[in-house]
Amino acid sequence: MNRDFTEAELHRYARHIILPEIGGEGQAKLRAAKVLVIGAGGLGTPLLQYLGAAGVGTLGVVDHDTVALSNLQRQVIHRTADVGAAKVESARRALGEINPEVRVVAHQARLTPENALALVSDYDIVADGSDNFATRYLLTDACYFAQKTLVAAAILRFEAQLSTYKPHLGPPHPCYRCVFPEPPPPESVPSCAQAGVLGAMAGTMGAWQATEVVKEILGVGESLSGKLLLYDALDARVERLAITRRPDCPLCGAQPAITSLDSPLAQASYAEVYCGD
């Protein structure tokens, strides 16, 4: 791997390179990495900022939406002047200002069963910043079939969760469907637009998610695969739960019912797919 850095890069990444766990070789791994971020919203924008600042060489961002004034309380990559602009273009502009060394690929589109597999296949790691169960299940299935690691977070009100899923590596690694076998009834879990979310929570979890992505790229530390982090901001409490692979999981179990994105059980999970608040 080419570890030749320009003088500017050595200065930019000096605090990384001095870390024994990263060094020049690790920084070169970050530069060579390709990460796809789903959603340029509350989680996706701080996630993109920290991955861009870290020097991840290629960042893809998927979002079909435009910037609204109500986004700005938590979607910190966007400015007031960006209201009405495509979120992916606003994110590309901001990332170019943060780190012009990073290549940003803007996918202004909805993530759908028709494009999901092709999109995730072009990247090394996928980070889910979506805000709905349909997209989470679609990403879970697409990453499994494309054999890509998925780092997924979710936030609502003052609570959040985070985990890493890599069931394609086999047991004991669980998938998202091992933990959440079925989507909840639509009326049982309100959206952020309905229930609200503390803006700083998005920054907290987006940064934490970026840390886990970087760890997976570098192969350092303890992976969150097989663990689910739960964060309660009001009580300032973090719990880490062990999660296990289910032998009867419809995706990664011994006799899977989901063998493609066209499988009826999979399709039933993808109703009303959209991404990124």
Secondary structure, DSSP 8 states (H G I E B T S, - for coil): ------HHHHHHTHHHHTSTTTHHHHHHHHHH-EEEEE-SSTTHHHHHHHHHHHT-SEEEEE---B--GGGGGT-TT--GGGTTSBHHHHHHHHHHHH-TTSEEEEE-S---TTTHHHHHHTSSEEEE---SHHHHHHHHHHHHHHT-EEEEEEEEBTEEEEEEE-GGG-TT---HHHH--S---TTTS--HHHH-B-HHHHHHHHHHHHHHHHHHHHT-S---BTEEEEEETTTTEEEEEE----TT-TTTSSS-S--STTSHHHHHH-TT-----
